[in-house]
Amino acid sequence: MKKTITCLALAMLLPVIAGAKQIAGTQQGYYALSFPGWGTYANDGAGSDTNLTPAEATSLASGDFDGDGTNDLVAAFGSGVWVYVTNVWSMITPATATNGVAAGDLNGDGVDEVIMAIGGDGVWKYDAVADTTVQVNAANAEVIATGDLDGNGTNEVLMSFPDFGVWVDDGTTSWPLTAAFAEYLATGDIDGDGDDEALMSITNSGVWAHDAIPAATNILLHSIYSDMGLVAADIDGDGDDEAILDYAALGIWANDGAWGSNTQVHAVGAELMAAGDTDWDGVDELLLSFDTIGEATGVVKIVSGVEIGVHAAPAGALAVVESSSVIPSIPDFEITLELLPGTNALTLTWTTGVFLYDYTLQSKSNLVAQGTWTTNTTITGTGGDVTVTTAVNQVKSFYRVIAE
């Protein structure tokens, strides 16, 4: 699996900072767990819990709500919807999001919006940059999700209505995916083509994937609908997501994006599921909470097929908070590249690793003074790949990346 870090307006930034700019840290993610009667905690996956608030959340989701590159937490409490950013809770709305919260960058500004399904008052989105709350749909959606279905770099909102079926909203227009109500929704790139598919678990119909590109197509993944939950996760590290199907009677299964392509992940179904890659090893952890259906109660994670205990008590809500500040490693050698004419952005892409580094960018003037610059796009060494997709037409438009 590849991660992409984008440095916007690089030509404007680098001259100001005299040739050096740190663009990454090494903070890792955590598991957000909310327990009835105990409150909401951050768990490091190794048995250590930090209490975030004594309030119990009914729904949790993760997103970057201040644009600093590190994911934050949004929670639906009885007192309203709150975000947890840089260790501080802030209220978005006193309304109760009885049908859940989600997050995604809907307008492409690099900051995620909060999506809220507020019982009796429709679906709303909160924009942290503008500090505004706008209604997405006046009807009451029972299930919501976000994903980039058209591959344009921004997320759309998915909503499942008991009376209207599943609809998509891109901020300008809305359209239906199916007239049937989906009990669970998820999004993920299950075919590895760069855009997300909409995953829908529909009662008496099965689990379906809607692929918008190249042409709108509904693909039946399994004829039995998942009655306990549905998430998308890359649990095998192959670069594309699997549809994780949660059945009360059949256990948990991973579907690789095609009919009949199912592998059992766990013999028992879980009450709650979430997924994400907190350690940036290229493999998503599958977070599961079990209660009373035949499994010893508590929260566990499945990592590369291995079950690891996280907490002895079952959670009432959970989320995986990935830290997008964590940059995967490259070996300790120079990578030189030439920026090609384009727009004011530089995109670096490399394969994930185990060790973490900080990275700096240096301007061409520094490199020429050191006599080490070569104007080419060749990767020096054997460590992962770098792809330059856009650039700037200025004198200082040549850079190298150094692992420190």
Backbone hydrogen bonds, N-H to C=O, Kabsch-Sander energy under -0.5 kcal/mol:
donor,donor_aa,acceptor,acceptor_aa,energy
3,K,350,W,-1.0
5,I,348,L,-1.4
7,C,346,L,-2.0
8,L,6,T,-0.7
9,A,344,N,-2.4
10,L,7,C,-0.6
12,M,9,A,-0.6
13,L,9,A,-1.5
14,L,10,L,-2.5
16,V,12,M,-0.6
17,I,13,L,-1.6
18,A,15,P,-0.8
19,G,14,L,-1.8
20,A,17,I,-1.0
21,K,361,L,-0.7
23,I,359,Y,-1.5
25,G,325,S,-1.2
29,G,278,T,-1.8
30,Y,321,V,-1.8
31,Y,43,N,-3.0
32,A,30,Y,-0.5
32,A,319,A,-2.8
33,L,31,Y,-0.6
33,L,41,Y,-2.5
34,S,317,A,-2.6
35,F,39,G,-3.0
38,W,35,F,-1.8
39,G,35,F,-2.1
40,T,53,T,-2.7
41,Y,33,L,-3.7
42,A,50,T,-2.7
43,N,31,Y,-3.3
43,N,41,Y,-0.5
44,D,48,S,-2.1
49,D,47,G,-0.5
50,T,42,A,-2.2
52,L,40,T,-3.0
53,T,40,T,-1.5
58,T,76,A,-3.0
59,S,76,A,-0.8
61,A,74,V,-2.1
63,G,72,D,-1.6
65,F,63,G,-0.9
71,N,322,E,-0.5
72,D,63,G,-3.9
73,L,84,Y,-1.6
74,V,61,A,-2.7
75,A,82,W,-3.0
76,A,59,S,-2.5
77,F,75,A,-0.7
77,F,80,G,-3.2
80,G,77,F,-1.3
81,V,93,T,-2.3
82,W,75,A,-2.6
83,V,90,S,-2.7
84,Y,73,L,-3.5
85,V,83,V,-0.7
85,V,88,V,-2.4
88,V,85,V,-1.2
90,S,83,V,-2.3
92,I,81,V,-3.4
93,T,81,V,-1.3
97,A,95,A,-0.6
98,T,96,T,-1.8
99,N,117,A,-2.2
100,G,97,A,-1.7
102,A,115,I,-2.2
104,G,113,E,-1.8
106,L,104,G,-1.0
112,D,64,D,-3.1
113,E,104,G,-2.8
114,V,126,Y,-2.0
115,I,102,A,-2.9
116,M,124,W,-3.0
117,A,100,G,-2.5
118,I,116,M,-0.9
118,I,122,G,-2.3
119,G,96,T,-0.6
119,G,117,A,-0.7
121,D,118,I,-2.5
122,G,118,I,-0.6
123,V,137,N,-2.9
124,W,116,M,-2.7
125,K,134,V,-2.7
126,Y,114,V,-2.7
127,D,132,T,-2.8
128,A,126,Y,-0.7
131,D,127,D,-1.5
132,T,127,D,-1.5
134,V,125,K,-2.6
136,V,123,V,-3.2
137,N,123,V,-1.6
141,A,139,A,-0.9
142,E,160,S,-2.3
143,V,160,S,-1.1
145,A,158,L,-1.8
147,G,156,E,-1.8
149,L,147,G,-1.3
155,N,105,D,-3.2
156,E,147,G,-3.2
157,V,169,D,-2.7
158,L,145,A,-3.2
159,M,167,W,-2.6
160,S,143,V,-2.5
161,F,159,M,-0.5
161,F,165,G,-3.0
165,G,161,F,-2.2
166,V,178,T,-1.9
167,W,159,M,-2.9
168,V,175,W,-2.9
169,D,157,V,-2.3
170,D,173,T,-2.1
175,W,168,V,-2.1
177,L,166,V,-3.2
178,T,166,V,-1.3
183,E,181,F,-0.6
183,E,201,S,-2.2
184,Y,201,S,-1.0
186,A,199,L,-1.8
188,G,197,E,-1.7
190,I,188,G,-1.4
196,D,148,D,-3.0
197,E,188,G,-3.0
198,A,210,H,-2.1
199,L,186,A,-3.4
199,L,197,E,-0.6
200,M,208,W,-2.9
201,S,184,Y,-2.3
202,I,200,M,-0.7
202,I,206,G,-2.8
203,T,181,F,-0.6
205,S,202,I,-2.1
206,G,202,I,-2.4
207,V,222,H,-2.8
208,W,200,M,-3.1
208,W,206,G,-0.5
209,A,219,I,-2.7
210,H,198,A,-3.0
211,D,209,A,-0.6
211,D,217,T,-3.1
212,A,210,H,-0.6
217,T,211,D,-2.1
219,I,209,A,-3.3
219,I,217,T,-0.5
221,L,207,V,-2.9
221,L,219,I,-0.6
222,H,207,V,-1.5
225,Y,223,S,-0.6
227,D,225,Y,-0.7
228,M,246,D,-2.3
229,G,246,D,-1.0
231,V,244,I,-1.5
233,A,242,E,-2.4
235,I,233,A,-1.3
241,D,189,D,-2.5
242,E,233,A,-3.1
243,A,255,N,-2.6
244,I,231,V,-3.3
244,I,242,E,-0.6
245,L,243,A,-0.7
245,L,253,W,-3.2
246,D,229,G,-1.9
247,Y,245,L,-0.6
247,Y,251,G,-2.5
251,G,247,Y,-1.4
252,I,266,H,-2.6
253,W,245,L,-2.7
254,A,263,T,-3.1
255,N,243,A,-3.1
255,N,253,W,-0.5
256,D,261,S,-2.2
260,G,221,L,-0.8
261,S,258,A,-1.8
262,N,260,G,-1.5
263,T,254,A,-2.1
265,V,252,I,-3.3
266,H,252,I,-1.8
269,G,248,A,-0.6
271,E,289,S,-1.7
272,L,289,S,-1.4
274,A,287,L,-1.9
276,G,285,E,-1.7
278,T,276,G,-0.8
284,D,234,D,-2.9
285,E,276,G,-3.0
286,L,302,I,-2.0
287,L,274,A,-3.0
287,L,285,E,-0.7
288,L,300,V,-3.1
289,S,272,L,-2.1
290,F,298,G,-2.9
298,G,290,F,-2.1
299,V,311,H,-2.7
300,V,288,L,-2.6
301,K,308,I,-2.7
302,I,286,L,-2.5
303,V,301,K,-0.6
303,V,306,V,-2.7
304,S,302,I,-0.5
306,V,303,V,-1.9
308,I,301,K,-2.8
310,V,299,V,-2.8
311,H,299,V,-2.1
316,G,34,S,-3.5
317,A,34,S,-1.2
319,A,32,A,-1.9
321,V,30,Y,-2.9
321,V,319,A,-0.6
322,E,320,V,-1.0
324,S,322,E,-0.8
326,V,323,S,-1.6
327,I,25,G,-0.8
327,I,325,S,-0.5
333,F,331,P,-2.2
335,I,401,V,-1.3
336,T,378,T,-0.6
337,L,399,Y,-0.9
339,L,397,S,-0.7
345,A,343,T,-2.3
346,L,7,C,-1.6
348,L,5,I,-1.6
348,L,346,L,-0.5
350,W,3,K,-1.0
352,T,1,M,-0.9
357,Y,327,I,-0.6
360,T,402,I,-1.0
361,L,21,K,-0.9
362,Q,400,R,-1.0
363,S,19,G,-0.5
367,L,363,S,-1.5
368,V,364,K,-2.9
369,A,365,S,-1.7
370,Q,366,N,-1.3
371,G,367,L,-0.6
371,G,368,V,-0.9
372,T,367,L,-1.9
373,W,367,L,-0.6
376,N,374,T,-1.6
380,T,378,T,-0.6
381,G,379,I,-0.6
389,T,387,T,-0.6
394,Q,392,V,-1.1
397,S,394,Q,-0.8
397,S,395,V,-1.2
399,Y,337,L,-0.5
400,R,362,Q,-0.7
401,V,335,I,-1.6
402,I,360,T,-1.2
404,E,358,D,-1.8
